[in-house]
Amino acid sequence: MNIKESVTSLTKDLLGVALLLVFLMLFFNIEKIKGSVTSANIPDSFVNVNTIFISIIIEAFPFILLGVFVSALIQIYVSEDTIQRYLPKNAIAALIPAAILGAIFPICECAIVPVVRRLIKKGMPLHVGVVFLVGAPILNPVVFASTYYAFRSNPTVLYSRMGLAFILAIVIGAIIYFFFRKNSDQLKWSKEELIGKQVTQVSISTKQPNRIKQTMYHAADEFFMMGKYLIAGAFIAALFQTFLDRSLLQALGSNEYSATFVMMAFAYVLSLCSEADAFVAASFANNFTTSSIIAFLVYGPMLDLKNTVMLLAFFKTKFVLVFMATVTIVVFISVILLHFFVL
């Protein structure tokens, strides 16, 4: 490592420590800060933005940590050969195991982006990664339990959420395969990653690396890289939640089509963690139809403001736009069909 790289690394470390200290100061002195803000006659809306922003960050923080550590473990302990060996050779047949795999890991949409990004870098096909990306945040056991407790009086919501998530994850993965089968490399690679890739391919070392230390290094790098996009997404979501006129959206929810659209818009803007969104959805049950509530519970974990920012940071723009359009259209049509033919 040359002097320039050492200075850059030290700067990143100092910046990371400074950000962590600022966060801890804000977290442990929130009441004093709120009191100072109130005495300074700052508008309530700005205080509300701050409160929502910090709550999103605190809610997402542990799951981001989980995600980056899982990503680091994949980087160190899972080889490209392992992924290729266990994936079915047929592109369509590989979709179903990916959806089943999503039901095993307790990872929400806050943490799934770095995990899927790492799996794709390790050789997982793009469309299989997409199945995991949209399915895992809903199908995991923690979300199943939270949805069960939130809708104990209406189990139809639970079964519809889980059933739709499983089927739509496979459908969305198949559509992405159709669009990108000829150009599946949709990740953004940094210069450092490309250099590291080349070095890995040409270097031969007899010394066994310390895997625990490498895991910690990778997790730290991933955390600081993902964290800045989480903060940006959380701040945008806080602005929308504060200044969006919800009474107008509720007025639009007068029929099945507009109600479904409105609840999907709510899910996107509120950017809730999938482990907690069922309790928020239950509070809308008296004002919106059951199918629109299901749309909220299926669409939000697949796509929201904060993970859109992350996706744009690590995937090519064309892919993100196609992915967003696909998820939105597929979820909307499926919920409408569910309403008229099942519920």
N, C-alpha and C positions, 0 to 999 in steps of 0.2 A: 504493500500500500504506500503510495507516494504522499508527499506533504499535503498536496491539494486535497486528496481523498481523505486524509486524516483530519484536516480542518473542517471539511464538509461533514464528516461523520460526527465530529465533536459538536459542531453547530446544531445538527439535528438532535443530538442527545440533549444539549442544553435547552433547545426550544421545546422538546418534548417534556422535560422536567418542569420548565416554566409553565407550560399549558396545564400540566397536571396540578401544580401548586395553585394556579388561578382557579381551576375547577374546584379543588378542595376548599379554597377560601370562600368561594361563592356558595358552595354546598353547606358548609358549617356556619355561615353567617347570613343565611338567606333572610332571617327575620329582621336582623339589624338593617340589611340593605333595603328590605321592603319598607321599614319604618322611615329610613332616610328618603326614599323615593316619594313616600306619601307626604312627608313634610316639605318636600321641594315642589309640590303641586305638579308633578309630572302626570300627564293624562293616564287614566286607568287602562286604556287600550295598550299602551306601551308596557305597563306593568304586566298585563295579561300575556303579551307576546313573550316577555322574559320568563314568566311562570310556565307557560306551555313549552317553551323551548327547553328549559332545564328539565322539565318532567319527561319529555321525549328522550333527552340524552340519558337521564338516569335510568329510564326504562330499558333503553336499547343497550346501554353500556355492558352489562354482564353477558348479553347474548353476542355482542361483537367480540368480546374476549373469548367466548366459547368458539365462535366461528374462526377466529384467527389461529387459535390453538389446534383446532381440528385441521385447518388448512396446513399449518406447520407440520403436524404429524403425518399428513398425507405426503407432503413434500419430502420428508426424511425417510419414512418407513414404507411408503407404497411406491413400487417401481412401475414404469411404463409397461413392462412385460406382464406384470400382475393384472393390470387393468385390461390389457388386450386379451389375456388368457381367460378371464372370467366373463367378459362381455360376449353375448351371442354374435356370430359373424353377420347374420342377417340384420340389416339396419332397422327394419320395422319390428322384428322379434325382440330387439334389445330394449324397446320402449317399456314393455311390461315389467321386466325385472327392475328397471329404474324407478318406476312408480311404486313397486313393492318396497324397494330400498328406502324410499322417502318416508314410508310409514314406520321405519325403525328408529331413525335418528331424531332426537328432540331439538331440532334446529328451527328457529323462526326466520322470517324474512329479513330480519336485521343481520343475521349471521350467515345466511345461505350464499350470498354473492361471493365472498372470498373462498368458500368451500368449493363451489361450482367452478369458479375461475381456476383454482388449483387443479381440480380434477381434469378440466379441459386441457390445461397445460401438460398434464401427465399423459394425455393421449385419449381421454374419453371423448367420443364424438360430440359435436355441438348439440345435435338434437336430443341426445341422451342427457346431456347436462341440463338442457332446458326442462326436460321432464322432472328432473330432480329439483331444479330451481323453482318451479311453480307448484310441485306436489308436496315436497317435504315440509314447507311451512304450515300446511293444513293437515296433512295425514298423520303427523306425529302424535304419540300418545298423550302428550301434555295438552295439546289443542283439543283432542278428543274429550279429555276429562273436563276441561274448562267449558266446552260447548254443552256437554251433558249437564253440568251443574247450572249453567245459565238458562237452559231450556228444558228443565226436567218436566215441565207441564206440557211441552210440545216437542216430543222426540222426533217428529218429522223433520224439524230443522237440523238436528244432529245427523240423521241418516242421509238427508238430502245433501248436506254440506260435504260429508265424507265421500258419498257415492259420486257426486258431481266432480269433486276435486280429483278423484282417481281417474275417472273417464276423461275429463278435460285435460289433465296432464298428458295423457297419451295422445289425445287429439292434437293438442298444441305442439307437442314434440314432432308428430308426423307432418304437420303443416310447415314447421321450421325446417325439417329435413327436405321437404319439397322445394322450398325457396333457396336453401343454401347447400344443397347436396354437391354442387359443382365448386363451391367456394366456402368451405366450412371454417376457414381460419378467420374468425371475426373478433379475436382478442386484440387489444392494444398492447403491444410489447414496448417496454421502455428500452433505452439504449443499454442500461445496466443489465437488464434481463437477457437481451440478445447477446451481449458480451459474455455473460455468465453461461449462456447456453453453448456458445462456441468453445469456451474454455473447458466446460464439462466434457464436450465431445472429443477434444484433442489431448487433454491432460491425463496422465496415468500416475497415480500416487499409491505407494505401498503402505502409507500411514493410514490407520483407521481413524476417521474423525470421531470426535465426541458427539454422539447423536443427541444427547440431552441438551448440550450447549447449543448445537445447531438448531434444535427445535425452538429454544428460547429466542435465539437471534432472529429466526424467520418469523416467529410470532410477534416480536417487537416491531420489525420492519413492516409487517402486514398491518399491525394495529395503527401505527402512525400514518400509513398510507390510506387505510380505510377511514380512519377517524375524521380526517378533514372533510371528507365527502358526507359522512354522517352528520357532522355539525352543519354543513351547508344545507343539506336536505331538511334537517330538523328546524332550522331557522325559517326556511321557506314555508314549511308546514305550519309553523306557529303563526306566521303572518296571515296565511289563508284562514286558519281557524279563528283568528281574532277579527279579521275584517270582512269575512264572507257573511253575507246576509242569509242566515239559515232559514228564516221565516219565508223568504222567497222560494228557496228550494223545497220547503215543506208544502208550499202552495202548489208547486209543480207536480207533487206526488199524488195527484187526484185520480189517475188511472194506472193500470198495470204497467204500461210501457214507460210513462214518465216516472213512475215510482221506482222502477228498476234502475233507470238511468240515474235518478237523483241519489239513490242509495249507493250506486257504484261511484258516483262523484264524491259522496261523503267518505267512502272508504279510501279513495285515493288521497283526498285532502287531509283527512284526520291522521293518516299514517300511523295507525295503532299497531302494536305488537300482536301477532296472531295468538299468543297465549292469553291476551286480555281482551281482545276485541269482541268476544261473545257477550260479555257483560254489558258493553256499550251498546251492542246491537239489540240486546233485550230491552233496553230503555226506549228504543224506537218502536217496539212491537205494537203499541196502541195507536200509532199514527201511520204505519206503513203495512203493506200486505206481507204475508209470510214469504212469498217468493222474492220480494224485493229485499227482505231481511237476509235471505239466503244469498242473494247477489252480493250484498255487503260483505258477508262472511267468506265468500269464495273469491271475490275480486281483490279485496284489500290485501290479503297475504301474497297474492300473485304479483300485484303491481300497486305501488303507492309512490308518493312524492319522494320520500327519502331513498328508497331503493332505485328509483329512476335516476337520481343523481349519481349513485354508485355505478349503475349499469353504464351510463354515459361516460363515466371516467375510465372504465376498464374494457368496454366493448365498443366496436365501431358503431358510428351513428346510424348507418343504414340498418344494421341488425337490430339495434334498440328500437327504432321506429317501427320496423316490421313486427318485432316481438310485442310492442305495446298495442299496435293495431290488431294483431292476432288475438291476444288475450282479451281485449275489450270486446271485439265482435263475437268471439266464441262464447264468452261468459254471458253476454247479453242475450244471444239467440238461445242458448241452452236453458237459461232461467225462464224465458218466455215460454219455451216448449214445455218445461217442467210445470209451469203454472197451468197451462191449458190442457195438458194430457195426463198429469199425474196428481197434482194437488187438488 
